[in-house]
Amino acid sequence: MAIWERGFASIYDKMNAAMEAGFMGRRRSALVGPLTGRVLEIGSGTGANLAHYEMADRVICTEPSGPMRERLAPRAEAAKVPIEVYDCAAEALPFDDASFDVAVSTLVLCTVDDVTRTLEQIRRVLKPGAQLVFIEHGGGADGKRGRWQHRIEPIWTRVGCGCRLTRDTRANLEEAGYDVIEFEQFSPRRTPPVLLPFNQGVAVP
Ligand SMILES: C[S@@+](CC[C@H](N)C(=O)[O-])C[C@H]1O[C@@H](n2cnc3c(N)ncnc32)[C@H](O)[C@@H]1O
């Protein structure tokens, strides 16, 4: 697994290059560019969001994978705002209660082991009334595509270092007691259908 984790980290940016150029880069900018204050980002991966922060006082990134953190480091150095990187899982955040102004999750809630625990931890560390902003994929596909995603999910999860295809972000948030105050579900063209739909929004615990 450790070897594949390293391999996955090494191909991650190349694998996503078309998606980033097509819609993710633009959406990342719109999502994190205006965020202010002390920002928590879970599962930062190779740091694809980091160049897009413009206004934050500080971004605290969490990333449990060593090979991902190696790729994140130069992007953290090059970012326009101060970045700190922590080796920890989103289910066990080593931060004080009510210590963040906003939280960010992009393409992570599909991968965490325990999405309920993750959302509890985010709620704990956010200040009262603070928002979780997100772009996630999966969930909500019914009919033929939904059945197909369910069928291939066990293999996909192994190959994709834990990524699930059928996690329903909106349902997970609502079950965890978040109000989803903005939500857009979209299916970009020229995106592998296995990943569809994508979900972007804002939720308040
Ligand atoms: C698909 S990548 C997304 C990376 C980045 N957020 C992005 O938008 O490109 C998922 C990331 O979540 C990380 N991850 C896996 N399990 C996690 C957990 N329990 N807590 C936090 N991050 C986790 C993985 O190591 C990986 O870097």
The ligand as an SDF file (V2000), in Angstrom:
LIG
                    3D

 27 29  0  0  0  0  0  0  0  0999 V2000
   -8.3100   13.1030   -3.8660 C   0  0  0  0  0  0  0  0  0  0  0  0
   -7.1160   13.8190   -2.8270 S   0  0  0  0  0  0  0  0  0  0  0  0
   -7.6080   15.5350   -2.7850 C   0  0  0  0  0  0  0  0  0  0  0  0
   -6.4470   16.4470   -2.5650 C   0  0  0  0  0  0  0  0  0  0  0  0
   -6.7700   17.9410   -2.5820 C   0  0  0  0  0  0  0  0  0  0  0  0
   -7.6750   18.3230   -1.5320 N   0  0  0  0  0  0  0  0  0  0  0  0
   -7.3130   18.3790   -3.9120 C   0  0  0  0  0  0  0  0  0  0  0  0
   -8.3120   19.1030   -3.9520 O   0  0  0  0  0  0  0  0  0  0  0  0
   -6.7010   18.0510   -4.9430 O   0  0  0  0  0  0  0  0  0  0  0  0
   -7.6400   13.2480   -1.2310 C   0  0  0  0  0  0  0  0  0  0  0  0
   -6.6310   13.5880   -0.1450 C   0  0  0  0  0  0  0  0  0  0  0  0
   -7.1740   13.2630    1.1340 O   0  0  0  0  0  0  0  0  0  0  0  0
   -6.1420   12.7000    1.9110 C   0  0  0  0  0  0  0  0  0  0  0  0
   -6.7520   11.8840    2.9810 N   0  0  0  0  0  0  0  0  0  0  0  0
   -7.0140   10.5610    2.9810 C   0  0  0  0  0  0  0  0  0  0  0  0
   -7.5570   10.1860    4.1460 N   0  0  0  0  0  0  0  0  0  0  0  0
   -7.6440   11.3010    4.8960 C   0  0  0  0  0  0  0  0  0  0  0  0
   -8.1180   11.5640    6.2130 C   0  0  0  0  0  0  0  0  0  0  0  0
   -8.6310   10.5940    6.9610 N   0  0  0  0  0  0  0  0  0  0  0  0
   -8.0440   12.8240    6.6640 N   0  0  0  0  0  0  0  0  0  0  0  0
   -7.5490   13.8120    5.9000 C   0  0  0  0  0  0  0  0  0  0  0  0
   -7.0820   13.6250    4.6430 N   0  0  0  0  0  0  0  0  0  0  0  0
   -7.1320   12.3800    4.1540 C   0  0  0  0  0  0  0  0  0  0  0  0
   -5.3380   11.8880    0.9270 C   0  0  0  0  0  0  0  0  0  0  0  0
   -4.0510   11.5960    1.4210 O   0  0  0  0  0  0  0  0  0  0  0  0
   -5.3410   12.7990   -0.2760 C   0  0  0  0  0  0  0  0  0  0  0  0
   -4.2530   13.6830   -0.2500 O   0  0  0  0  0  0  0  0  0  0  0  0
  1  2  1  0
  2  3  1  0
  2 10  1  0
  3  4  1  0
  4  5  1  0
  5  6  1  0
  5  7  1  0
  7  8  2  0
  7  9  1  0
 10 11  1  0
 11 12  1  0
 11 26  1  0
 12 13  1  0
 13 14  1  0
 13 24  1  0
 14 15  1  0
 14 23  1  0
 15 16  2  0
 16 17  1  0
 17 18  1  0
 17 23  2  0
 18 19  1  0
 18 20  2  0
 20 21  1  0
 21 22  2  0
 22 23  1  0
 24 25  1  0
 24 26  1  0
 26 27  1  0
M  CHG  2   2   1   9  -1
M  END
$$$$
